[in-house]
């Protein structure tokens, strides 16, 4: 993928246009393989304070539409959100940008690519597809059953939370 293809994918013309929830949503919820160096270039040029708000909004929205009875899924997304926010609260330097991009790639693989959710007893789908199918089913009053018991594949070694953020 080339830079202009990435920009088109996330609906921007320049990095300064990456300031809306939808830009992050388009980046995180697509199944296209994006070269790490392009993401590093993009995120190094962005305002990290603004990114904190975008990531917070994105994960709050995903958490809002999660199935009511899936506590493990809710906790997992909350922890992932905190991990991203912890990375973004660090100093913006090349190393931390690489860490952020690596985390984005891991998240996309787990959320979009991996088929971790069982449905209809023998089929698998992605967490993304299952969540949005359940959300759509609620709106349409359909009943669907998904098994999220295999979602714990996402590796979370550690994350930072500033004490001032907890108070």
C-alpha positions as CSV (number, residue, x, y, z in Angstrom):
1,X,0.0,0.0,0.0
2,X,1.2,3.5,-0.8
3,X,0.7,6.6,1.3
4,X,-2.0,8.0,-1.0
5,X,-3.9,4.7,-0.8
6,X,-3.7,4.8,3.0
7,X,-4.9,8.4,3.1
8,X,-7.8,7.6,0.8
9,X,-8.7,4.6,3.0
10,X,-8.9,6.7,6.1
11,X,-10.5,9.7,4.3
12,X,-7.7,12.2,4.7
13,X,-5.6,14.2,2.3
14,X,-2.9,15.1,4.7
15,X,-2.0,14.0,8.3
16,X,-3.5,17.2,9.6
17,X,-6.9,16.0,8.4
18,X,-6.7,13.0,10.8
19,X,-8.8,14.5,13.6
20,X,-12.1,12.8,13.5
21,X,-13.4,9.6,15.2
22,X,-14.3,8.3,11.7
23,X,-10.6,8.5,10.6
24,X,-9.5,6.2,13.4
25,X,-12.5,4.0,12.9
26,X,-11.6,3.5,9.2
27,X,-8.1,2.7,10.2
28,X,-8.9,0.2,12.9
29,X,-11.8,-1.5,11.3
30,X,-10.5,-2.3,7.8
31,X,-9.0,-5.6,6.8
32,X,-6.4,-4.1,4.5
33,X,-2.7,-4.8,5.3
34,X,-1.0,-1.4,5.9
35,X,2.8,-1.2,6.0
36,X,4.1,-0.4,9.4
37,X,6.3,2.4,8.1
38,X,3.3,4.2,6.7
39,X,1.5,4.0,10.0
40,X,4.6,5.1,11.9
41,X,5.0,8.1,9.5
42,X,1.3,9.0,10.0
43,X,1.2,8.7,13.8
44,X,4.5,10.5,14.2
45,X,3.0,13.5,12.5
46,X,-0.2,13.6,14.6
47,X,-1.0,15.4,17.8
48,X,-1.0,12.8,20.6
49,X,-3.3,14.8,22.8
50,X,-5.9,14.7,20.0
51,X,-5.3,10.9,19.5
52,X,-6.0,10.3,23.2
53,X,-9.5,11.7,22.6
54,X,-10.0,9.8,19.4
55,X,-8.9,6.4,20.9
56,X,-11.0,7.1,24.0
57,X,-14.1,7.9,21.9
58,X,-13.5,4.9,19.6
59,X,-13.3,2.4,22.5
60,X,-16.1,4.0,24.4
61,X,-18.3,3.5,21.4
62,X,-17.3,-0.1,20.8
63,X,-17.9,-0.8,24.5
64,X,-21.3,0.9,24.4
65,X,-22.5,-1.6,21.7
66,X,-21.1,-4.7,23.2
67,X,-23.6,-7.5,24.1
68,X,-25.0,-7.0,27.6
69,X,-24.1,-10.4,28.9
70,X,-20.5,-10.5,27.7
71,X,-18.5,-9.2,30.8
72,X,-15.2,-10.7,29.7
73,X,-15.5,-8.9,26.4
74,X,-16.3,-5.7,28.1
75,X,-13.3,-6.0,30.4
76,X,-11.0,-7.0,27.5
77,X,-12.0,-3.9,25.5
78,X,-11.6,-1.7,28.6
79,X,-8.1,-3.0,29.2
80,X,-7.1,-2.6,25.5
81,X,-8.4,1.0,25.6
82,X,-6.3,1.7,28.7
83,X,-3.3,0.2,27.0
84,X,-3.6,2.5,24.0
85,X,-4.2,5.5,26.3
86,X,-1.1,4.6,28.3
87,X,1.0,4.5,25.2
88,X,-0.4,7.8,24.0
89,X,0.4,9.4,27.4
90,X,4.1,8.7,26.9
91,X,6.4,11.2,25.2
92,X,6.0,11.1,21.4
93,X,9.2,9.7,20.0
94,X,10.1,7.2,17.4
95,X,10.2,4.3,19.8
96,X,6.8,5.0,21.3
97,X,5.3,5.5,17.8
98,X,6.6,2.0,16.9
99,X,5.0,0.6,20.1
100,X,1.7,2.3,19.2
101,X,1.8,1.0,15.6
102,X,2.7,-2.5,16.8
103,X,-0.3,-2.4,19.2
104,X,-2.6,-1.2,16.4
105,X,-1.5,-4.1,14.2
106,X,-2.0,-6.6,17.1
107,X,-5.4,-5.2,17.8
108,X,-6.5,-5.3,14.1
109,X,-5.4,-8.9,13.8
110,X,-7.3,-9.9,17.0
111,X,-10.4,-7.8,16.2
112,X,-10.7,-8.0,12.4
113,X,-8.7,-10.9,11.1
114,X,-8.8,-13.7,13.6
115,X,-11.9,-15.8,13.6
116,X,-12.3,-16.3,17.4
117,X,-16.1,-16.1,17.8
118,X,-18.2,-19.2,17.2
119,X,-21.8,-19.0,15.9
120,X,-24.3,-21.6,14.7
121,X,-22.2,-24.1,16.7
122,X,-19.6,-24.8,14.0
123,X,-18.8,-21.5,12.2
124,X,-16.3,-18.9,13.2
125,X,-16.3,-15.2,12.6
126,X,-14.3,-12.2,13.8
127,X,-15.0,-10.3,17.0
128,X,-15.7,-7.2,14.8
129,X,-18.3,-9.0,12.7
130,X,-20.0,-10.6,15.7
131,X,-20.3,-7.4,17.7
132,X,-21.8,-5.5,14.8
133,X,-24.1,-8.3,13.9
134,X,-25.4,-8.5,17.4
135,X,-25.8,-4.7,17.5
136,X,-27.7,-4.8,14.2
137,X,-29.8,-7.7,15.4
138,X,-30.9,-5.7,18.5
139,X,-32.1,-2.9,16.2
140,X,-34.0,-5.4,14.0
141,X,-35.3,-7.5,16.9
142,X,-33.5,-10.6,15.7
143,X,-32.0,-13.1,18.1
144,X,-28.5,-14.4,17.5
145,X,-26.1,-16.4,19.6
146,X,-22.4,-16.0,19.6
147,X,-19.7,-17.7,21.8
148,X,-17.0,-15.2,22.8
149,X,-15.1,-17.7,25.0
150,X,-12.0,-17.7,22.8
151,X,-11.4,-13.9,22.8
152,X,-8.6,-14.1,25.3
153,X,-6.0,-14.5,22.7
154,X,-5.1,-10.8,22.8
155,X,-1.8,-10.4,24.6
156,X,-1.7,-7.6,27.2
157,X,1.7,-7.7,28.9
158,X,1.3,-4.5,30.8
159,X,0.1,-1.0,30.5
160,X,0.7,2.3,32.3
161,X,-1.9,4.3,34.1
162,X,-0.9,7.6,35.7
163,X,-2.1,7.9,39.3
164,X,-3.4,11.4,38.5
165,X,-5.8,9.8,36.0
166,X,-7.3,7.5,38.6
167,X,-8.0,10.3,41.0
